[in-house]
Amino acid sequence: MALILNIETATKTCSVSIAKEGSLLALKEKHGEYSHAENLTAFIQETIKLAGIELNDLDAIAVSKGPGSYTGLRIGVSTAKGLCFALNKPLLAVNTLEAMATHLKHENKNEYILCPMLDARRMEVYCAILNHKSEFIKETAAEIISIDSFSQFLKTNKIIFFGDGAQKCESLLSNNENAFFAPDFEISSIGMIELSEMAFQNKQFEDVAYFEPYYLKDFVTTTPKKLV
């Protein structure tokens, strides 16, 4: 069994946890604003202290790989890779949406299927659909939400939509009696614990030198038009 540092920076949440044998030892997190650059290193130091260990005691570093915020993912991945290089520890990568579903699964003991959603642009979200065992029914994708979205699943399944992307979809989907929402859900590195432990046991290590975040879409910037 492993002692793993988990880093979650894919959204406005900055969350760091340490788990041993799949059980939480220490947690430090902040929700609601992009403050990863200011807080991530301090949160790592604080969780190490709270857990009563040294950095070198860790068996691996796990990072939430995306999809999500470009800047947040870059900060989390670069920090995780730096620790792996410095400590000579393996790097683990966890799908952000899968971690969200795993977290909600433990909070909700029903057998509804789960649709984690992260806000993209306008009416677009990053989302996936997973069953109550956190198995993918619909793989991670960028979706433009309309009143007909997920209709093939909602016909026969009760679905919980959650995450910051679900908020802008509620007005379109809430009239369906099989659509439910978890407005108080907050993303956390706690959702990574089970998945990073499993990845470690299966030796699913990333190449530290070449690993990149799972952006899902290319970064798009807006440039001013040239005057003719």
N, C-alpha and C positions, 0 to 999 in steps of 0.2 A: 504494500500500500504506500501511497505517496503523500508528500508534503508539498502542496502546490499554491503558488501565488496566482490569483485570478485578477485580471485587469479588464474593466468594462468602460470604454469611452466612446462608444458608437453613437450616442445621443447626447442630450444635454446633461445626462447623469454622468458623474465621475465616481466610479465605484471600485474599490479594491478589497479583496478578501483573501484570507489564508485558510485553507482547508487541509485537514489530515485524515486520510482514509475516507474521504468523501464527506467529512463532517466539518462544519464551520468552526474555526478557532477564533477568528478576528475579522472585523468588518469596519470599514470607514467609507462613507459615501456622501455625496452632495447632489441634490436634484435641482432642476429648474433653470440652470444657466450654463453656458459654455465657459467653464473655468478650469479646464483640464490642465492647461499649461501651468497655471498657478498652483494647482492642488495635487496633481498626480504623484509627484515625487514625495511630497510631505505625507500623503495618505499611505504610500508604501512604507515609509519609515515608521509611521504610527502603527500600522497593522503588524509589522514585524515586532515592535515593542510590546503591543498588546498580546501577541501570541507567545511571547517569551522565548523567541528564537533569534538566530542570526541569519543573515541573508544566505550564507553558505550552507545552512541546514536545508534549504529548499531542494526539492528533487526536480522541479520544473517550474517554468513560467508559462501561464496560459493567458491568451489575449482574445477578446471578442473581435472577430475578424471582419464583421460586417454582414450585410450592408448597413449603411448609416451615414453619419456626417463625415465628409471627406477629411476635414481638419481633425475632428475627434479621433477618427481611425488612424490617421497618420501619427498623431501624438501617442496613442496607446501602443501601436505596433512598434514605433521607433524606440519607445521606452522599454518595451518587453525584449526587443532584439538587443538593445544595449546591455540589459541585465544578463541575458543569455551569453553574450560574448564575454562580459566581464567575469561571470561566475562559472562559465563553462557548463551551463545547464541546458537541457533540451527545451525547445519552444513548442507549445501546443496552441492550436487555433480552434476556436469554437464559433459556429455560426450564430450570429446575434439573435436571429429570429427563433432558432431552436432553443437557445438559452432562455429566451422570454417564455416560450411555451413550457419548458421544464419548470421554470419558477412558478407559473400560474397553475400548472398541473398539481403541484404540491399544496397550493392554497385552496384549490377547488377539487373536491374528491368525487365530482360527478363524472360522467362519461361523455360530456359534450365534446365536440371537436373544437380545436383551437385555431384562431386566425390572428397571430401577432402582426401588427402593422406599424411601420415607421413612416413618418411624414417625409415625402419627397417634395415635389413642386406642384403647385396648384391643386388639382384633384388627383394627383398621383401618389401612390404609396408603394413602399417595399413590403411585400407580404408573403406568407406561405400558409398552408393549411396542414395541421398535424392532428393525429388522433390523440386519445387520452394517454397513450403510451409514448408520446412524443415521436411517433413515426410519421414521416412526410406522406401526406395524401396529395398535396399540390406543392411542387418545389418552389423555392424562393424565386420571386419575379418582381418586376416593376409593373404595377397595374394602374390604369386610369379608372377611377371608380365611377360607376353609373348606377342607376336604379336596378339594372339587370345583373350587376356583378354578383358572382357566387351563386346564381340562381340554381344551377345544377346541383350544388351541394345543399342549399337551403331547403330544397324540396323534401328531402328525407332526413336531414340532420339538424340538430340544434347546434348553433355555432356561437362561441364567445369571441367577439372582436375586441382587441385590446392593444394598448400602446398609443403613442402620441399621434399616429396616423388614423386611428379609429375615430378620434374626435370629430374630424371633418367629414367622416363617412356616415355618421349616425343618422343624420337627417335623411339620407337616401335609403338606408337599409333598415331602419328601426320599425318600419311598418310591417315587415315580415315577422310573423309570430315565432319563427325559429331563430331570429337574430337577437343576440344578447350582447351587452356591453359591460366592460369592467372599467369604469371611469377612474377609479382610484389606483389602478395598477401603475407601479413605478418600476422601471427597468433596474436591475441590480446584478452585480457580479455573483450573487448567491445562485442565480440561475445557471451559472457556468460550472458550479462545483461538481455535480454528478457527471457532466459531460467531459470535463477536463480529467477527472479521475479515470473515466472509461478510456479516454484517448491515451492516457499514460499507460494503463495496463495493456492496451493493444499496441503500444509502441508507435502511435501515429504522430511521429515527430516531424516538424517542419524544417526545411532548410533555412537556417537562420540568415544566411547571406542573401538569399534570393526571394524569401517570402514577401508577399505584398498583400495589403488588405483587399477584401472582397468588395470593391466599390459598386459592382453590379452595372453601373452606368458610367460613361466617361464624364469627367468634370467639364462643365460648360460655363464659360465666363461671357459676360456681356461687354463688348467693346464699342466705343463710340464710333459713329459713322464719320468717314472722312468728308470734309467739305470739298466740293469740286470747284 
